[in-house]
C-alpha cells in the first residue's frame, strides 16, 4: 500500500495527493492509530518529502498534521525530517508545514 501512496503523492489531482498524506496519518481523530509511518519510516519520509512543496494549502495542512503526529509518537524521527528539509533552501510551503507541524508543546522543531 505504501507504494501506491507514494505514487498518489505525485498525482496531478490535489484530492489524490491529500489522500496519500491522510492515508498514512498516525493519529487521525476519528480512526485507530496507524503505525505504518513508524514501521516503514523511509517510505513515509519519502511521501512527506514529495508533498512538502505542494502548492495547495489543503495538502500542506495534511502534511503538517502528519508531521505533528510524528512529533508526538517519535520526536527524533520528526526532527530528522525537518533537519533534512531545512538543509536545503525551503519554499514558503515547506516553512509553513514545519511551523504547522511543530505547533504542539511536545513538538520542538530544530
C-alpha positions, 0 to 999 in steps of 0.5 A, a space after each residue: 500500500 505504501 507504494 501506491 501512496 507514494 505514487 498518489 503523492 505525485 498525482 496531478 489531482 490535489 484530492 489524490 495527493 491529500 489522500 496519500 498524506 491522510 492515508 498514512 496519518 498516525 493519529 487521525 481523530 476519528 480512526 485507530 492509530 496507524 503505525 505504518 509511518 513508524 514501521 516503514 519510516 523511509 517510505 513515509 519520509 519519502 511521501 512527506 518529502 514529495 508533498 512538502 512543496 505542494 502548492 495547495 494549502 489543503 495538502 500542506 495542512 495534511 502534511 503538517 498534521 502528519 508531521 505533528 503526529 510524528 512529533 508526538 509518537 517519535 520526536 527524533 524521527 520528526 526532527 530528522 525530517 525537518 533537519 533534512 528539509 531545512 538543509 536545503 533552501 525551503 519554499 514558503 510551503 515547506 516553512 509553513 508545514 514545519 511551523 504547522 507541524 511543530 505547533 504542539 508543546 511536545 513538538 520542538 522543531 530544530 
